[in-house]
Amino acid sequence: MFQGATQLNLDSKGRLGIPARHRDALLAHCAGQLVLTADADGCLLIYPQPEWEPIRDRLLKMSALDPRIRALQRRLVGYAEELEMDAAGRVLVSPALRAYAALDKKVMLIGQGNKFELWDEAKWQAQQETELSFANGELPKELEGFTL
């Protein structure tokens, strides 16, 4: 279970160092085999390969005749790249994915249970300022009665 937010830096080659607290879990769960892909929110998603495969398979079984499904297939499967953590616990984020998510040097790695989101730090900050300001105090139906 991946959780928490970590501020990181991409190196000059576009490599991302996976924090030590997640590295051991990734090595145990998937031997460092990861899948990196594009998300509709403008960030990247990092899945352990065993978590990604059922998502990919289910998505590809859907009819590509529906343009909305085809668009999702193009984004998620089309951008998907298989990666392996190196001995130092780093993964190389390709130029195409760095451009898609507008990643510069400073990034945020956000644990989301079975995956991570990788955001440009400035985009993450801006997104946080707007996303939790539920318009007119209206909550999604699924959050009614939810307490912390």
C-alpha positions as CSV (number, residue, x, y, z in Angstrom):
1,M,0.0,0.0,0.0
2,F,1.6,3.2,-1.2
3,Q,0.7,6.5,0.5
4,G,2.2,9.8,1.3
5,A,3.6,12.7,-0.7
6,T,7.3,13.1,-1.4
7,Q,9.1,16.0,-3.1
8,L,11.8,14.7,-5.4
9,N,14.1,15.9,-8.2
10,L,14.6,14.4,-11.6
11,D,18.3,14.3,-12.5
12,S,19.7,15.8,-15.7
13,K,19.0,12.5,-17.6
14,G,15.4,12.3,-16.4
15,R,15.9,9.7,-13.8
16,L,13.7,9.5,-10.7
17,G,15.0,8.0,-7.5
18,I,12.3,5.9,-5.8
19,P,12.3,6.8,-2.1
20,A,13.8,4.0,0.1
21,R,10.5,3.6,2.0
22,H,8.8,2.4,-1.2
23,R,11.8,0.8,-2.9
24,D,11.8,-2.3,-0.7
25,A,8.1,-2.9,-1.1
26,L,8.4,-2.6,-4.9
27,L,11.3,-5.0,-5.0
28,A,9.3,-7.5,-2.9
29,H,6.1,-7.0,-4.8
30,C,7.3,-6.8,-8.4
31,A,11.1,-7.2,-8.4
32,G,11.3,-3.5,-9.4
33,Q,9.3,-4.0,-12.6
34,L,7.1,-0.9,-13.1
35,V,4.8,0.6,-15.7
36,L,4.7,4.3,-16.3
37,T,1.9,5.9,-18.2
38,A,0.0,9.1,-18.8
39,D,-3.1,10.2,-16.8
40,A,-5.9,12.4,-18.0
41,D,-5.1,14.9,-15.2
42,G,-1.7,15.7,-16.7
43,C,0.4,13.7,-14.3
44,L,2.0,10.2,-14.8
45,L,0.9,7.0,-13.2
46,I,3.5,4.5,-11.9
47,Y,2.2,1.0,-11.4
48,P,3.9,-2.1,-10.1
49,Q,3.7,-4.4,-13.2
50,P,1.4,-6.9,-11.5
51,E,-1.1,-4.1,-10.7
52,W,-1.0,-2.7,-14.2
53,E,-1.6,-5.9,-16.2
54,P,-5.2,-6.5,-15.2
55,I,-6.1,-2.8,-15.9
56,R,-4.4,-3.0,-19.3
57,D,-6.1,-6.3,-20.2
58,R,-9.5,-5.1,-19.1
59,L,-9.1,-1.8,-21.0
60,L,-8.0,-3.6,-24.2
61,K,-11.0,-6.0,-24.1
62,M,-13.4,-3.0,-24.4
63,S,-14.7,-2.0,-27.8
64,A,-12.5,0.5,-29.6
65,L,-15.5,1.5,-31.6
66,D,-16.6,3.9,-28.9
67,P,-14.4,7.0,-29.3
68,R,-14.3,7.7,-25.6
69,I,-13.0,4.2,-24.9
70,R,-10.5,4.4,-27.8
71,A,-9.2,7.8,-26.4
72,L,-8.6,6.2,-23.0
73,Q,-6.9,3.2,-24.6
74,R,-4.7,5.5,-26.6
75,R,-3.7,7.5,-23.5
76,L,-3.2,4.7,-21.0
77,V,-1.9,1.9,-23.2
78,G,-0.3,4.1,-25.9
79,Y,1.9,5.9,-23.4
80,A,2.6,2.9,-21.2
81,E,6.3,2.1,-20.8
82,E,7.7,-0.9,-18.9
83,L,10.6,0.1,-16.6
84,E,12.9,-1.6,-14.2
85,M,14.4,0.1,-11.2
86,D,18.2,0.2,-11.4
87,A,20.6,-0.9,-8.6
88,A,20.3,2.6,-7.1
89,G,16.4,2.4,-7.1
90,R,16.0,4.8,-10.0
91,V,13.8,4.7,-13.1
92,L,14.2,6.7,-16.3
93,V,11.2,8.8,-17.3
94,S,11.3,9.0,-21.1
95,P,11.3,12.4,-22.8
96,A,7.8,11.7,-24.2
97,L,6.3,11.2,-20.8
98,R,8.3,14.1,-19.3
99,A,6.9,16.3,-22.0
100,Y,3.3,15.0,-21.5
101,A,3.3,15.8,-17.8
102,A,5.5,18.9,-18.2
103,L,8.0,17.5,-15.7
104,D,10.9,19.7,-15.0
105,K,13.4,19.1,-12.2
106,K,11.1,19.3,-9.1
107,V,8.4,16.7,-8.9
108,M,6.0,15.2,-6.4
109,L,5.5,11.5,-6.0
110,I,2.0,10.8,-4.5
111,G,1.1,7.3,-3.1
112,Q,-2.3,6.2,-4.2
113,G,-2.7,2.7,-2.7
114,N,-1.7,0.4,-5.5
115,K,0.1,3.0,-7.6
116,F,1.8,6.4,-7.6
117,E,1.1,9.7,-9.3
118,L,4.0,11.7,-10.5
119,W,3.4,15.4,-10.8
120,D,5.4,18.5,-11.7
121,E,5.7,20.2,-8.4
122,A,4.1,23.5,-9.5
123,K,1.2,21.7,-11.2
124,W,0.6,19.7,-8.1
125,Q,0.5,22.8,-5.9
126,A,-1.9,24.5,-8.3
127,Q,-4.1,21.4,-8.5
128,Q,-4.3,21.1,-4.7
129,E,-5.5,24.7,-4.4
130,T,-8.4,24.2,-6.7
131,E,-9.4,20.5,-6.3
132,L,-10.4,20.5,-2.6
133,S,-12.4,23.6,-2.8
134,F,-15.7,21.7,-3.6
135,A,-17.8,24.2,-5.5
136,N,-20.7,25.6,-3.5
137,G,-19.9,23.2,-0.7
138,E,-21.3,20.3,-2.8
139,L,-19.8,16.9,-2.1
140,P,-19.9,14.0,-4.4
141,K,-22.6,11.5,-3.4
142,E,-20.0,8.9,-2.5
143,L,-18.6,11.3,0.2
144,E,-22.0,12.0,1.9
145,G,-21.6,10.9,5.6
146,F,-17.9,10.3,5.2
147,T,-15.9,11.5,8.2
148,L,-12.2,11.7,9.1
